[in-house]
Amino acid sequence: MQKTYTLSSMIKLSVLLIALAILPVCTYAQEDNSDDTGITQKTPIPAPRFNLHFQATYIYQYKPAFGADYSGQNSIKTAEERDNSITATLYLGVRLWKGAELYINPEIAGGSGLSGAYGMAASTNGETFRVGDPSPTLYLSRGYLKQTITLNHSKDTLMADGQNQLQTSYSTRSLSFYLGKFGLSDLFDNNAFASGPRTSFLNWCFMSNGAWDYAANLRGYTYSFTTALQWDNMTYKAVLATMPVVANGPDLNTDLSQEYAINAEVTRAFKLHKKDGHLRLLGYYNNGDMGNYSSAIANAVPGNVPNVVSTRKYFRDKYGFGLNFDQQLTETLGIFARAGWSDGQNETWCFTEADQSVSAGLSINGANWKRKDDNIGVAVVVNGLSKIHEQYLADGGLGFQLGDGALNYANETVAECYYSYKPVSSGLWLSLDYQFALNPGYNKDRGPVNVFSFRAHVEL
């Protein structure tokens, strides 16, 4: 039986971490005129050696009952559901020597997604994972070293203080290295308006490209070495990362002769009518102990369902591409879009079961109605599967996330809208969110699904 926990116990954990976060490690005043990248063109001021930040996010979700012709082991449940989640994170930063910064993030996470986060590629709560025990758990989410080298003929800019960012003077031409444990989505596939479930859209496929099977353990982190070259308005990144021992598993395989992931991304920053925009092209390659959908179907005994796990073999690969765009159109309106594709021949290994994904949306700031710290977001995502992945699920096969026992295939489509309200001039935001899912798990015989959510988020 799964353990349960109360809101009061989660609040106690949050209060404890808040108390730690407000200890007077260091304080300093600054004027923050940064854009979404955190970079401003102004004269550098003396950089602090330490910083300390904190976040806590509580999400409550309610799903009314819905209809389905059948359900399987990994289906989203047809019955009415209520679930909640909480995360609380400390962001500790210290400057070691010239250009060197160390960041450590202890984190507590607890709770469960609807149906344990099974049954949909576009799962509805990006703060939850497929963990069996929903009780709050303490772990190290990030611990990494960053070394930055200034290159010649560059201009100084000021990088504002923030989570995992010490305030410091940086160069518009620089070379940075990251070594340690963090999430690849911290550095890759960033987007100004769809960046994560703590502050914007809740759905998994808005926080990252759904077809990007990025290397990560069950909670979204991995050991990796990343190189980033900043050259004026161009950024070039490449990473070598570890993969989980088993698909979507908690443990990472540090033997790179067995499993590894390579990602590369090119970003172009530009101005459109003096408004900021970004275009990013991402490619990834995963190599590991993966199962193959074709082999699973061919090896299935008549009368039995195919089992992709039984076909796992080292040196199988998975690769794909992603395109990412964001553009500020006016002082209060921004738009974004992502498109992704993966080959879909070997089993999904890390993120979510989508072989193609297209999403688009807009973000509206509340300044027009005198609520400059409020925000509205509206977006839609459409996910698809490769033909062989579709056939595997239709024959009754199970992925690590999907498996209705049968499949009447259609693209999975989810629309989401939210309103984020900041009640006072502080670090607290309250949000209401609604998601509508058509063909959950790519199945026309199930749904549609409606999900209503409330989010409380605090930053210090």
C-alpha positions as a Markdown table, in Angstrom:
| # | Residue | x | y | z |
|---|---|---|---|---|
| 1 | Met | 0.0 | 0.0 | 0.0 |
| 2 | Gln | 1.3 | 3.4 | -0.9 |
| 3 | Lys | 2.0 | 5.8 | 1.9 |
| 4 | Thr | 0.0 | 9.0 | 2.2 |
| 5 | Tyr | 1.0 | 12.4 | 3.6 |
| 6 | Thr | -0.9 | 15.5 | 4.6 |
| 7 | Leu | -0.7 | 19.1 | 3.6 |
| 8 | Ser | 0.3 | 20.0 | 7.1 |
| 9 | Ser | 3.4 | 17.8 | 6.9 |
| 10 | Met | 4.4 | 19.3 | 3.6 |
| 11 | Ile | 4.0 | 22.8 | 5.1 |
| 12 | Lys | 6.3 | 21.9 | 8.0 |
| 13 | Leu | 9.0 | 20.8 | 5.6 |
| 14 | Ser | 8.6 | 24.0 | 3.6 |
| 15 | Val | 8.8 | 26.2 | 6.7 |
| 16 | Leu | 12.0 | 24.4 | 7.8 |
| 17 | Leu | 13.7 | 25.1 | 4.5 |
| 18 | Ile | 12.4 | 28.7 | 4.4 |
| 19 | Ala | 14.0 | 29.3 | 7.8 |
| 20 | Leu | 17.3 | 28.0 | 6.4 |
| 21 | Ala | 17.0 | 30.1 | 3.3 |
| 22 | Ile | 16.6 | 33.4 | 5.1 |
| 23 | Leu | 19.8 | 33.0 | 7.2 |
| 24 | Pro | 22.0 | 36.0 | 6.6 |
| 25 | Val | 24.6 | 34.4 | 4.5 |
| 26 | Cys | 25.0 | 37.5 | 2.4 |
| 27 | Thr | 22.9 | 40.5 | 1.4 |
| 28 | Tyr | 23.5 | 43.1 | -1.2 |
| 29 | Ala | 21.4 | 45.6 | -3.1 |
| 30 | Gln | 21.1 | 45.8 | -6.8 |
| 31 | Glu | 19.0 | 47.3 | -9.5 |
| 32 | Asp | 17.6 | 44.5 | -11.7 |
| 33 | Asn | 16.8 | 45.5 | -15.2 |
| 34 | Ser | 17.5 | 42.1 | -16.7 |
| 35 | Asp | 15.6 | 40.5 | -19.5 |
| 36 | Asp | 14.6 | 36.8 | -19.5 |
| 37 | Thr | 18.2 | 35.8 | -20.0 |
| 38 | Gly | 19.3 | 37.6 | -16.9 |
| 39 | Ile | 21.8 | 39.8 | -18.8 |
| 40 | Thr | 21.8 | 43.6 | -18.7 |
| 41 | Gln | 24.1 | 46.1 | -20.3 |
| 42 | Lys | 25.5 | 48.1 | -17.4 |
| 43 | Thr | 28.6 | 48.8 | -15.4 |
| 44 | Pro | 29.6 | 45.8 | -13.2 |
| 45 | Ile | 29.6 | 46.1 | -9.4 |
| 46 | Pro | 31.6 | 44.1 | -6.9 |
| 47 | Ala | 30.5 | 40.5 | -7.1 |
| 48 | Pro | 29.5 | 38.6 | -3.9 |
| 49 | Arg | 31.3 | 35.4 | -3.1 |
| 50 | Phe | 28.2 | 33.5 | -1.9 |
| 51 | Asn | 24.5 | 33.4 | -2.6 |
| 52 | Leu | 21.5 | 31.5 | -1.2 |
| 53 | His | 18.0 | 31.1 | -2.7 |
| 54 | Phe | 15.0 | 29.0 | -2.0 |
| 55 | Gln | 11.9 | 27.8 | -3.8 |
| 56 | Ala | 8.8 | 25.8 | -2.8 |
| 57 | Thr | 6.0 | 24.7 | -5.1 |
| 58 | Tyr | 2.8 | 23.0 | -4.1 |
| 59 | Ile | 0.4 | 21.7 | -6.8 |
| 60 | Tyr | -3.1 | 20.3 | -6.3 |
| 61 | Gln | -4.9 | 18.5 | -9.2 |
| 62 | Tyr | -8.4 | 17.3 | -9.7 |
| 63 | Lys | -9.6 | 15.1 | -12.6 |
| 64 | Pro | -13.3 | 14.2 | -13.0 |
| 65 | Ala | -14.2 | 10.7 | -14.1 |
| 66 | Phe | -14.2 | 10.1 | -17.9 |
| 67 | Gly | -15.2 | 7.4 | -20.3 |
| 68 | Ala | -13.2 | 4.7 | -21.9 |
| 69 | Asp | -13.9 | 1.5 | -23.8 |
| 70 | Tyr | -11.1 | -0.3 | -22.0 |
| 71 | Ser | -8.1 | 0.3 | -19.8 |
| 72 | Gly | -4.7 | -1.4 | -19.3 |
| 73 | Gln | -1.9 | -1.6 | -16.8 |
| 74 | Asn | -0.5 | 1.8 | -17.7 |
| 75 | Ser | -3.7 | 3.7 | -18.5 |
| 76 | Ile | -4.7 | 6.9 | -16.9 |
| 77 | Lys | -7.5 | 5.9 | -14.5 |
| 78 | Thr | -11.1 | 6.6 | -15.6 |
| 79 | Ala | -12.3 | 7.3 | -12.0 |
| 80 | Glu | -12.3 | 10.7 | -10.4 |
| 81 | Glu | -8.9 | 11.5 | -8.9 |
| 82 | Arg | -7.3 | 14.1 | -6.6 |
| 83 | Asp | -3.5 | 14.3 | -6.1 |
| 84 | Asn | -1.0 | 16.8 | -4.9 |
| 85 | Ser | 2.7 | 17.4 | -5.0 |
| 86 | Ile | 5.4 | 19.5 | -3.3 |
| 87 | Thr | 9.0 | 20.4 | -4.0 |
| 88 | Ala | 11.3 | 22.5 | -1.9 |
| 89 | Thr | 14.8 | 23.4 | -3.1 |
| 90 | Leu | 17.8 | 25.3 | -1.6 |
| 91 | Tyr | 20.1 | 26.9 | -4.2 |
| 92 | Leu | 23.6 | 27.3 | -2.7 |
| 93 | Gly | 26.3 | 29.1 | -4.7 |
| 94 | Val | 29.9 | 29.9 | -4.0 |
| 95 | Arg | 32.7 | 31.5 | -6.0 |
| 96 | Leu | 35.9 | 29.5 | -5.7 |
| 97 | Trp | 38.5 | 31.2 | -7.9 |
| 98 | Lys | 38.5 | 33.4 | -11.0 |
| 99 | Gly | 35.7 | 32.2 | -13.2 |
| 100 | Ala | 34.9 | 29.2 | -11.1 |
| 101 | Glu | 31.5 | 28.7 | -9.3 |
| 102 | Leu | 30.1 | 25.8 | -7.4 |
| 103 | Tyr | 26.4 | 25.2 | -7.0 |
| 104 | Ile | 24.6 | 22.7 | -4.8 |
| 105 | Asn | 20.9 | 22.0 | -4.6 |
| 106 | Pro | 19.4 | 19.8 | -1.9 |
| 107 | Glu | 15.8 | 19.2 | -2.7 |
| 108 | Ile | 12.7 | 17.6 | -1.1 |
| 109 | Ala | 10.0 | 16.2 | -3.4 |
| 110 | Gly | 6.8 | 14.4 | -2.5 |
| 111 | Gly | 3.4 | 13.6 | -4.0 |
| 112 | Ser | 2.1 | 11.9 | -7.1 |
| 113 | Gly | 0.8 | 12.8 | -10.5 |
| 114 | Leu | -2.6 | 11.7 | -11.6 |
| 115 | Ser | -2.6 | 7.9 | -12.0 |
| 116 | Gly | 1.0 | 7.9 | -10.9 |
| 117 | Ala | 1.9 | 9.9 | -14.0 |
| 118 | Tyr | 1.0 | 7.0 | -16.3 |
| 119 | Gly | -1.3 | 7.0 | -19.3 |
| 120 | Met | -0.3 | 10.2 | -21.2 |
| 121 | Ala | 2.9 | 11.3 | -22.9 |
| 122 | Ala | 1.9 | 14.9 | -22.1 |
| 123 | Ser | 1.6 | 14.2 | -18.4 |
| 124 | Thr | -0.2 | 17.0 | -16.5 |
| 125 | Asn | 2.2 | 17.8 | -13.6 |
| 126 | Gly | 5.8 | 18.4 | -14.4 |
| 127 | Glu | 6.7 | 18.4 | -10.7 |
| 128 | Thr | 5.8 | 14.7 | -10.3 |
| 129 | Phe | 7.6 | 11.5 | -11.3 |
| 130 | Arg | 6.8 | 7.8 | -11.6 |
| 131 | Val | 7.9 | 7.0 | -8.1 |
| 132 | Gly | 6.2 | 4.3 | -6.1 |
| 133 | Asp | 6.3 | 6.0 | -2.7 |
| 134 | Pro | 4.7 | 9.6 | -2.7 |
| 135 | Ser | 6.2 | 10.4 | 0.8 |
| 136 | Pro | 8.5 | 13.5 | 0.8 |
| 137 | Thr | 12.1 | 12.4 | 0.0 |
| 138 | Leu | 15.3 | 14.4 | 0.4 |
| 139 | Tyr | 18.0 | 14.0 | -2.3 |
| 140 | Leu | 20.7 | 16.0 | -4.1 |
| 141 | Ser | 19.2 | 17.3 | -7.3 |
| 142 | Arg | 22.2 | 19.3 | -8.5 |
| 143 | Gly | 25.9 | 19.6 | -7.5 |
| 144 | Tyr | 28.2 | 20.9 | -10.2 |
| 145 | Leu | 31.2 | 23.1 | -10.9 |
| 146 | Lys | 31.1 | 25.9 | -13.6 |
| 147 | Gln | 34.3 | 27.4 | -15.0 |
| 148 | Thr | 34.1 | 30.4 | -17.3 |
| 149 | Ile | 36.9 | 31.7 | -19.4 |
| 150 | Thr | 36.7 | 35.2 | -20.9 |
| 151 | Leu | 37.7 | 35.5 | -24.6 |
| 152 | Asn | 39.3 | 38.5 | -26.3 |
| 153 | His | 37.5 | 41.4 | -28.0 |
| 154 | Ser | 34.4 | 41.0 | -25.8 |
| 155 | Lys | 32.0 | 43.3 | -24.0 |
| 156 | Asp | 31.3 | 43.1 | -20.3 |
| 157 | Thr | 27.7 | 42.5 | -19.2 |
| 158 | Leu | 26.2 | 42.0 | -15.8 |
| 159 | Met | 24.6 | 38.6 | -15.0 |
| 160 | Ala | 22.0 | 39.3 | -12.3 |
| 161 | Asp | 21.9 | 37.2 | -9.1 |
| 162 | Gly | 19.4 | 34.3 | -9.1 |
| 163 | Gln | 18.9 | 30.6 | -8.6 |
| 164 | Asn | 22.2 | 28.9 | -9.4 |
| 165 | Gln | 23.6 | 32.2 | -10.7 |
| 166 | Leu | 26.0 | 34.4 | -8.7 |
| 167 | Gln | 25.8 | 38.0 | -9.7 |
| 168 | Thr | 29.0 | 38.7 | -11.7 |
| 169 | Ser | 30.4 | 40.5 | -14.7 |
| 170 | Tyr | 30.4 | 38.2 | -17.7 |
| 171 | Ser | 31.7 | 38.5 | -21.2 |
| 172 | Thr | 29.6 | 38.4 | -24.4 |
| 173 | Arg | 32.4 | 36.2 | -25.7 |
| 174 | Ser | 33.2 | 33.4 | -23.3 |
| 175 | Leu | 33.8 | 29.7 | -22.9 |
| 176 | Ser | 32.1 | 27.9 | -20.1 |
| 177 | Phe | 32.4 | 24.3 | -18.7 |
| 178 | Tyr | 29.9 | 22.5 | -16.5 |
| 179 | Leu | 30.9 | 19.3 | -14.7 |
| 180 | Gly | 28.7 | 17.4 | -12.2 |
| 181 | Lys | 25.1 | 16.6 | -11.6 |
| 182 | Phe | 22.2 | 18.7 | -13.0 |
| 183 | Gly | 19.3 | 18.5 | -15.5 |
| 184 | Leu | 20.1 | 18.8 | -19.2 |
| 185 | Ser | 17.0 | 20.9 | -19.5 |
| 186 | Asp | 18.7 | 23.5 | -17.2 |
| 187 | Leu | 21.0 | 24.3 | -20.2 |
| 188 | Phe | 19.3 | 23.0 | -23.3 |
| 189 | Asp | 15.9 | 23.6 | -24.9 |
| 190 | Asn | 15.3 | 26.8 | -22.8 |
| 191 | Asn | 12.4 | 29.0 | -23.7 |
| 192 | Ala | 11.4 | 32.4 | -22.3 |
| 193 | Phe | 7.7 | 31.6 | -22.0 |
| 194 | Ala | 7.5 | 27.8 | -21.5 |
| 195 | Ser | 10.3 | 27.0 | -19.1 |
| 196 | Gly | 8.9 | 24.9 | -16.2 |
| 197 | Pro | 6.0 | 23.8 | -14.1 |
| 198 | Arg | 7.0 | 26.0 | -11.1 |
| 199 | Thr | 6.3 | 29.3 | -12.8 |
| 200 | Ser | 4.6 | 28.7 | -16.2 |
| 201 | Phe | 2.8 | 25.7 | -17.8 |
| 202 | Leu | 2.4 | 22.6 | -15.8 |
| 203 | Asn | 2.4 | 20.0 | -18.6 |
| 204 | Trp | 5.5 | 18.0 | -19.3 |
| 205 | Cys | 5.5 | 18.7 | -23.0 |
| 206 | Phe | 5.6 | 22.5 | -22.4 |
| 207 | Met | 8.6 | 22.4 | -20.0 |
| 208 | Ser | 10.7 | 20.5 | -22.6 |
| 209 | Asn | 10.3 | 19.2 | -26.2 |
| 210 | Gly | 8.2 | 16.0 | -25.9 |
| 211 | Ala | 10.3 | 14.2 | -28.5 |
| 212 | Trp | 13.6 | 15.0 | -26.8 |
| 213 | Asp | 14.4 | 11.8 | -24.9 |
| 214 | Tyr | 17.0 | 13.7 | -22.8 |
| 215 | Ala | 19.4 | 11.7 | -20.6 |
| 216 | Ala | 18.1 | 11.7 | -17.0 |
| 217 | Asn | 17.3 | 9.5 | -14.0 |
| 218 | Leu | 13.7 | 9.1 | -12.7 |
| 219 | Arg | 13.8 | 12.6 | -11.2 |
| 220 | Gly | 15.2 | 14.4 | -14.3 |
| 221 | Tyr | 18.9 | 14.7 | -13.4 |
| 222 | Thr | 22.1 | 13.2 | -14.7 |
| 223 | Tyr | 25.9 | 13.4 | -14.4 |
| 224 | Ser | 27.4 | 15.3 | -17.4 |
| 225 | Phe | 30.1 | 17.4 | -18.8 |
| 226 | Thr | 28.9 | 20.4 | -20.9 |
| 227 | Thr | 30.8 | 23.0 | -22.9 |
| 228 | Ala | 29.1 | 26.3 | -23.9 |
| 229 | Leu | 30.6 | 28.9 | -26.2 |
| 230 | Gln | 29.0 | 32.3 | -26.1 |
| 231 | Trp | 30.0 | 34.4 | -29.1 |
| 232 | Asp | 28.0 | 37.7 | -29.2 |
| 233 | Asn | 24.5 | 36.7 | -30.3 |
| 234 | Met | 25.4 | 33.0 | -30.9 |
| 235 | Thr | 25.6 | 30.2 | -28.4 |
| 236 | Tyr | 27.0 | 26.8 | -29.1 |
| 237 | Lys | 26.6 | 23.9 | -26.5 |
| 238 | Ala | 27.6 | 20.3 | -26.4 |
| 239 | Val | 27.2 | 17.7 | -23.6 |
| 240 | Leu | 28.3 | 14.1 | -22.8 |
| 241 | Ala | 25.9 | 12.6 | -20.2 |
| 242 | Thr | 25.2 | 9.4 | -18.3 |
| 243 | Met | 22.0 | 7.3 | -18.9 |
| 244 | Pro | 19.9 | 5.5 | -16.4 |
| 245 | Val | 20.6 | 1.8 | -15.9 |
| 246 | Val | 17.1 | 0.8 | -16.9 |
| 247 | Ala | 14.4 | 2.8 | -18.7 |
| 248 | Asn | 13.3 | 5.8 | -16.6 |
| 249 | Gly | 15.1 | 4.3 | -13.6 |
| 250 | Pro | 16.5 | 6.0 | -10.5 |
| 251 | Asp | 20.1 | 4.9 | -10.9 |
| 252 | Leu | 22.6 | 6.2 | -13.5 |
| 253 | Asn | 25.1 | 4.1 | -15.3 |
| 254 | Thr | 28.5 | 5.8 | -15.0 |
| 255 | Asp | 30.2 | 3.3 | -17.4 |
| 256 | Leu | 30.3 | 5.3 | -20.6 |
| 257 | Ser | 31.5 | 2.3 | -22.5 |
| 258 | Gln | 28.0 | 0.8 | -22.0 |
| 259 | Glu | 25.7 | 3.8 | -22.1 |
| 260 | Tyr | 26.0 | 7.5 | -22.9 |
| 261 | Ala | 24.2 | 10.5 | -24.4 |
| 262 | Ile | 25.4 | 13.3 | -26.6 |
| 263 | Asn | 23.5 | 16.5 | -27.1 |
| 264 | Ala | 24.4 | 19.6 | -29.2 |
| 265 | Glu | 22.5 | 22.9 | -29.6 |
| 266 | Val | 23.0 | 26.1 | -31.5 |
| 267 | Thr | 21.1 | 29.3 | -30.4 |
| 268 | Arg | 20.7 | 32.5 | -32.3 |
| 269 | Ala | 19.5 | 35.6 | -30.3 |
| 270 | Phe | 18.0 | 38.4 | -32.3 |
| 271 | Lys | 15.8 | 41.5 | -32.2 |
| 272 | Leu | 12.5 | 41.9 | -34.0 |
| 273 | His | 11.3 | 45.5 | -33.9 |
| 274 | Lys | 13.7 | 45.9 | -30.9 |
| 275 | Lys | 12.1 | 43.0 | -29.1 |
| 276 | Asp | 14.1 | 39.9 | -28.0 |
| 277 | Gly | 13.8 | 36.6 | -29.7 |
| 278 | His | 15.6 | 33.3 | -29.8 |
| 279 | Leu | 15.9 | 30.4 | -32.2 |
| 280 | Arg | 17.4 | 27.1 | -31.1 |
| 281 | Leu | 18.3 | 23.9 | -33.0 |
| 282 | Leu | 18.9 | 20.8 | -30.9 |
| 283 | Gly | 20.2 | 17.4 | -31.8 |
| 284 | Tyr | 20.6 | 14.4 | -29.5 |
| 285 | Tyr | 22.0 | 10.8 | -29.6 |
| 286 | Asn | 21.4 | 8.2 | -26.9 |
| 287 | Asn | 23.3 | 4.8 | -26.9 |
| 288 | Gly | 22.4 | 2.1 | -24.3 |
| 289 | Asp | 20.9 | -1.1 | -23.3 |
| 290 | Met | 17.6 | -0.6 | -25.1 |
| 291 | Gly | 14.8 | -2.8 | -26.3 |
| 292 | Asn | 13.6 | -2.8 | -29.9 |
| 293 | Tyr | 9.9 | -2.6 | -30.9 |
| 294 | Ser | 10.3 | -4.6 | -34.1 |
| 295 | Ser | 12.1 | -7.4 | -32.3 |
| 296 | Ala | 9.6 | -7.4 | -29.5 |
| 297 | Ile | 6.7 | -7.9 | -32.0 |
| 298 | Ala | 8.6 | -10.5 | -33.9 |
| 299 | Asn | 9.5 | -12.5 | -30.8 |
| 300 | Ala | 6.1 | -12.5 | -29.2 |
| 301 | Val | 4.6 | -15.9 | -28.7 |
| 302 | Pro | 1.2 | -16.2 | -30.4 |
| 303 | Gly | -1.5 | -15.3 | -27.8 |
| 304 | Asn | 1.0 | -13.3 | -25.8 |
| 305 | Val | 1.7 | -9.6 | -25.9 |
| 306 | Pro | 5.1 | -8.3 | -27.1 |
| 307 | Asn | 7.6 | -7.3 | -24.4 |
| 308 | Val | 10.2 | -4.8 | -25.4 |
| 309 | Val | 12.2 | -5.3 | -22.1 |
| 310 | Ser | 13.0 | -8.9 | -23.1 |
| 311 | Thr | 14.8 | -7.6 | -26.3 |
| 312 | Arg | 17.2 | -5.1 | -24.6 |
| 313 | Lys | 20.7 | -5.1 | -25.9 |
| 314 | Tyr | 23.7 | -2.8 | -25.5 |
| 315 | Phe | 24.8 | -0.4 | -28.3 |
| 316 | Arg | 21.3 | 0.3 | -29.5 |
| 317 | Asp | 20.6 | 3.9 | -30.2 |
| 318 | Lys | 18.0 | 6.6 | -30.3 |
| 319 | Tyr | 18.4 | 10.0 | -32.0 |
| 320 | Gly | 16.3 | 13.1 | -32.8 |
| 321 | Phe | 16.1 | 16.8 | -33.4 |
| 322 | Gly | 14.3 | 19.8 | -32.0 |
| 323 | Leu | 13.5 | 23.3 | -33.0 |
| 324 | Asn | 12.7 | 25.9 | -30.3 |
| 325 | Phe | 11.5 | 29.5 | -30.8 |
| 326 | Asp | 10.4 | 32.4 | -28.6 |
| 327 | Gln | 9.7 | 36.0 | -29.5 |
| 328 | Gln | 8.6 | 39.0 | -27.4 |
| 329 | Leu | 6.1 | 40.9 | -29.7 |
| 330 | Thr | 5.0 | 43.8 | -27.4 |
| 331 | Glu | 5.8 | 44.9 | -23.9 |
| 332 | Thr | 3.1 | 42.5 | -22.6 |
| 333 | Leu | 2.8 | 39.7 | -25.3 |
| 334 | Gly | 5.2 | 36.9 | -26.2 |
| 335 | Ile | 4.8 | 33.8 | -28.3 |
| 336 | Phe | 6.7 | 30.5 | -28.4 |
| 337 | Ala | 6.8 | 27.2 | -30.4 |
| 338 | Arg | 8.7 | 23.9 | -30.3 |
| 339 | Ala | 8.9 | 21.0 | -32.8 |
| 340 | Gly | 10.6 | 17.7 | -32.3 |
| 341 | Trp | 11.2 | 14.4 | -34.0 |
| 342 | Ser | 12.9 | 11.1 | -32.9 |
| 343 | Asp | 13.5 | 7.9 | -34.9 |
| 344 | Gly | 11.2 | 5.9 | -32.5 |
| 345 | Gln | 12.6 | 2.4 | -33.4 |
| 346 | Asn | 14.1 | 1.6 | -30.0 |
| 347 | Glu | 12.3 | 2.0 | -26.7 |
| 348 | Thr | 11.8 | 5.4 | -25.0 |
| 349 | Trp | 14.5 | 5.5 | -22.3 |
| 350 | Cys | 14.4 | 8.7 | -20.2 |
| 351 | Phe | 11.7 | 11.3 | -20.7 |
| 352 | Thr | 8.3 | 10.5 | -22.2 |
| 353 | Glu | 6.8 | 8.4 | -24.9 |
| 354 | Ala | 6.5 | 10.8 | -27.8 |
| 355 | Asp | 8.3 | 10.3 | -31.1 |
| 356 | Gln | 7.0 | 13.5 | -32.7 |
| 357 | Ser | 5.8 | 16.7 | -30.8 |
| 358 | Val | 4.7 | 20.1 | -31.9 |
| 359 | Ser | 3.7 | 22.8 | -29.4 |
| 360 | Ala | 2.9 | 26.5 | -29.6 |
| 361 | Gly | 1.5 | 29.1 | -27.2 |
| 362 | Leu | 1.5 | 32.7 | -26.0 |
| 363 | Ser | 2.2 | 34.5 | -22.7 |
| 364 | Ile | 0.4 | 37.7 | -21.7 |
| 365 | Asn | 1.8 | 40.0 | -18.9 |
| 366 | Gly | -0.8 | 41.7 | -16.7 |
| 367 | Ala | 0.6 | 45.2 | -17.0 |
| 368 | Asn | -2.4 | 46.1 | -19.3 |
| 369 | Trp | -4.8 | 45.7 | -16.3 |
| 370 | Lys | -2.3 | 47.1 | -13.8 |
| 371 | Arg | -1.0 | 43.7 | -12.6 |
| 372 | Lys | 2.5 | 43.7 | -14.0 |
| 373 | Asp | 3.5 | 40.7 | -11.9 |
| 374 | Asp | 0.6 | 38.5 | -13.1 |
| 375 | Asn | 0.7 | 36.4 | -16.2 |
| 376 | Ile | -1.6 | 34.4 | -18.5 |
| 377 | Gly | -0.5 | 31.5 | -20.6 |
| 378 | Val | -2.3 | 29.6 | -23.3 |
| 379 | Ala | -0.8 | 26.7 | -25.3 |
| 380 | Val | -1.5 | 23.5 | -27.2 |
| 381 | Val | 0.7 | 20.4 | -27.9 |
| 382 | Val | 0.2 | 17.6 | -30.3 |
| 383 | Asn | 2.3 | 14.4 | -29.9 |
| 384 | Gly | 2.7 | 11.4 | -32.2 |
| 385 | Leu | 4.3 | 7.9 | -32.3 |
| 386 | Ser | 6.4 | 6.1 | -34.9 |
| 387 | Lys | 4.5 | 3.4 | -36.8 |
| 388 | Ile | 6.4 | 0.6 | -35.1 |
| 389 | His | 5.9 | 2.2 | -31.6 |
| 390 | Glu | 2.2 | 2.5 | -32.5 |
| 391 | Gln | 2.0 | -1.2 | -33.5 |
| 392 | Tyr | 3.7 | -2.3 | -30.3 |
| 393 | Leu | 1.2 | -0.6 | -28.1 |
| 394 | Ala | -1.7 | -1.7 | -30.3 |
| 395 | Asp | -0.6 | -5.3 | -29.8 |
| 396 | Gly | -0.8 | -4.9 | -26.1 |
| 397 | Gly | 2.8 | -4.0 | -25.3 |
| 398 | Leu | 3.8 | -1.8 | -22.4 |
| 399 | Gly | 6.2 | 1.1 | -22.4 |
| 400 | Phe | 7.5 | 2.6 | -19.1 |
| 401 | Gln | 4.6 | 5.1 | -19.3 |
| 402 | Leu | 2.0 | 3.9 | -21.7 |
| 403 | Gly | 0.0 | 0.7 | -22.3 |
| 404 | Asp | -3.8 | 0.5 | -22.5 |
| 405 | Gly | -3.8 | -3.1 | -23.6 |
| 406 | Ala | -4.9 | -2.1 | -27.1 |
| 407 | Leu | -4.8 | 1.1 | -29.2 |
| 408 | Asn | -7.1 | 2.9 | -31.6 |
| 409 | Tyr | -4.4 | 5.3 | -32.7 |
| 410 | Ala | -4.8 | 9.1 | -32.9 |
| 411 | Asn | -2.4 | 12.0 | -32.1 |
| 412 | Glu | -2.5 | 12.9 | -28.4 |
| 413 | Thr | -3.5 | 16.6 | -28.1 |
| 414 | Val | -3.4 | 18.7 | -24.9 |
| 415 | Ala | -4.5 | 22.3 | -24.5 |
| 416 | Glu | -3.5 | 24.2 | -21.3 |
| 417 | Cys | -4.2 | 27.7 | -19.9 |
| 418 | Tyr | -3.3 | 29.3 | -16.6 |
| 419 | Tyr | -3.4 | 32.5 | -14.7 |
| 420 | Ser | -0.6 | 33.3 | -12.3 |
| 421 | Tyr | -1.4 | 35.9 | -9.6 |
| 422 | Lys | 1.1 | 37.7 | -7.4 |
| 423 | Pro | -1.0 | 38.9 | -4.4 |
| 424 | Val | 1.7 | 41.1 | -2.8 |
| 425 | Ser | 5.1 | 42.5 | -3.6 |
| 426 | Ser | 6.9 | 39.4 | -2.5 |
| 427 | Gly | 8.1 | 36.1 | -3.8 |
| 428 | Leu | 4.7 | 34.4 | -3.7 |
| 429 | Trp | 2.6 | 33.4 | -6.8 |
| 430 | Leu | -0.8 | 31.7 | -6.9 |
| 431 | Ser | -2.0 | 30.0 | -10.1 |
| 432 | Leu | -5.1 | 28.4 | -11.5 |
| 433 | Asp | -4.6 | 26.0 | -14.4 |
| 434 | Tyr | -6.9 | 24.0 | -16.7 |
| 435 | Gln | -5.9 | 21.2 | -19.1 |
| 436 | Phe | -8.0 | 19.4 | -21.7 |
| 437 | Ala | -6.6 | 16.2 | -23.2 |
| 438 | Leu | -7.9 | 14.6 | -26.3 |
| 439 | Asn | -6.9 | 11.0 | -27.1 |
| 440 | Pro | -4.9 | 10.4 | -23.9 |
| 441 | Gly | -2.1 | 7.9 | -24.6 |
| 442 | Tyr | -2.8 | 8.2 | -28.4 |
| 443 | Asn | -6.1 | 6.3 | -28.0 |
| 444 | Lys | -9.4 | 7.5 | -29.6 |
| 445 | Asp | -11.2 | 4.9 | -27.4 |
| 446 | Arg | -10.4 | 6.8 | -24.2 |
| 447 | Gly | -11.2 | 10.3 | -22.9 |
| 448 | Pro | -11.3 | 13.2 | -23.3 |
| 449 | Val | -9.8 | 14.1 | -20.0 |
| 450 | Asn | -10.2 | 17.4 | -18.0 |
| 451 | Val | -7.7 | 18.4 | -15.3 |
| 452 | Phe | -8.1 | 21.4 | -12.9 |
| 453 | Ser | -5.1 | 22.5 | -10.9 |
| 454 | Phe | -4.0 | 25.0 | -8.2 |
| 455 | Arg | -0.4 | 26.0 | -7.7 |
| 456 | Ala | 1.3 | 28.0 | -4.9 |
| 457 | His | 4.9 | 28.9 | -5.6 |
| 458 | Val | 7.4 | 30.9 | -3.4 |
| 459 | Glu | 10.9 | 32.1 | -4.2 |
| 460 | Leu | 13.4 | 33.8 | -1.8 |
